[in-house]
Amino acid sequence: MDALDPITMTARPPARVDDLGIPRGLVEDLFARRVFVERETTIHNVSFGLGITMPVAKEIADSLRDKKVIEYYGMEGRDYRIGLSDTGYRTTSERMQGANYAGCLPVSLESYTETVLAQKSEVTINRETIRAAFGDLVVADEMLDQLGPAFLSDGAIFLYGPPGTGKTSLAERMIRLHTDAVLVPRAIEVDGAIITVFDPATHKAVDPQPVGLDQRWVLCSRPLVLVGGELNSRMLDLEHDVISGAYKAPIQLQANNGILVVDDFGRQQLLPTELLNRWIVPLSRGIDFLRLVNGAKFTVPFELKLVASTNLDPHELGDEAFLRRLRNKVYVGAVTETAFNWILVRAAKAKNINVNAEAAHHLRKVSEHFIGELRPYVAIDFLDLMTGIAQYEGLPRTLDIRMIDRVAQIYFVTSGEDGPPPVGPAEAPASVPTAAAPAASSVDQQAAAQQALAAQKLNAQQAAQPPVAPQTAPQPPAARPAPQPVQPQPQQQAPQPHAQPSEYQQAPVHHAASGTPTV
């Protein structure tokens, strides 16, 4: 980005110290700390570390030299080499005992508030744009038609439904509805305290940065902050670092002008009602209240879209008044057979795995057998587990019926008597390598082994009993025939599957060799 747009035009580098918008004493203190950290350095190096221009840095350096805090050692090209005087070293060292932050200069709270409000989202969403945002997912138009209006309206979005239906994937991709960039400050100054905001792990900086931008700001894509079960009350308030003396911004401050996703809502350390009560005022008024350790309380903008997703029963999270505050509720349930097939074939193509319509049909039956419905995560997880099995056993990367049953044995939690639906050997299509007929199921093998073991124990007990002496009277009843060993029952051949062309017409087929799905 070579030029400043209307938003970044307001973030031009200040030409004087008074234009920085923060107390002059704080500026000089941070300048001295920077020199303390670098020992003997140049004015240019200090200006780069503090994110200020050379004229501003030279003005500060001259002021500190007049106060006997720093000394000029001579020229280095067109720059001056500087260092702390004895008095400056002693004074700065004492101050850094409780606050050793020596990073970029902060911006004022007023400047931050004005910038956040100026960057308020004004996105345009329709069927085409939302399809493009979720283009890498298989999502029904009916679902998109619920997500679009929910995103445009005020209030939080509440995604609920059974596990593994794609709620988190939907929430993460909502940020794609934004195509613009926003300014994020490296730090904010409030009542002499420094609050760090920009986090490289959260904010994605635009590369390259605009020429002529105040270096105390970073132009970034709109932020997406995702938290889950690890969320606690400390993350919602300022976190004071006793070593640096600075504060870390809470998650809602980092998510300003973007999206904050609370995944696994209801599984956090704090109750759902506590979490929502913390944000009732911010959601309704657009402002949040924060407090410093010295008791100073101040307000910051709360300009973000809150998205909460859960697989718990919404009525277990709170009462009707609680749910009313989550105004936009979108149910994300099971997928159709056609959607499940395309999820499978897309994932197989990405992982270079062969899969055909017969395997897709069997995987649907397995999913319905164990779960009762079709969920997207089954297709993804089976492909991932199949890759490890194929690599371990030296098998081709083909998801067939035999491999599906193999994966099901280690994927689902069963009682020992449950298993995949019985499917006999089937002739694979010509385009897919023919796999050997599947062996007897593990349940049948275990039953036969148990019968043989019982027969062996019975024979051993009979042989160990002593012979019974004959008696004259009374005559014993006729002896029963000795128990015969129980032989394992012969393995019954599983019924052959019947082709169902009407269903297979809806199942896409993917061959890794061609990389093209067909129906």
SULWOUR-V933618 format. One record per helix or strand of 3 or more residues. SS is the DSSP state (H for helix, E for strand). FROM is the first residue (numbers start at 1). TO is the last residue. Records with the same first field share a line. If there is no record, write none. Layout:
SS=FROM-TO ; FROM-TO
This chain:
H=8-11 ; 17-20 ; 24-38 ; 43-50 ; 54-66 ; 86-95 ; 109-118 ; 127-133 ; 141-152 ; 167-177 ; 233-236 ; 251-254 ; 272-278 ; 280-285 ; 314-317 ; 320-325 ; 337-351 ; 357-370 ; 376-393 ; 401-411 ; 442-464 ; 501-504
E=70-76 ; 79-84 ; 157-160 ; 181-185 ; 187-190 ; 193-196 ; 217-221 ; 224-227 ; 259-262 ; 287-291 ; 297-301 ; 305-310 ; 328-331 ; 509-511 ; 516-518
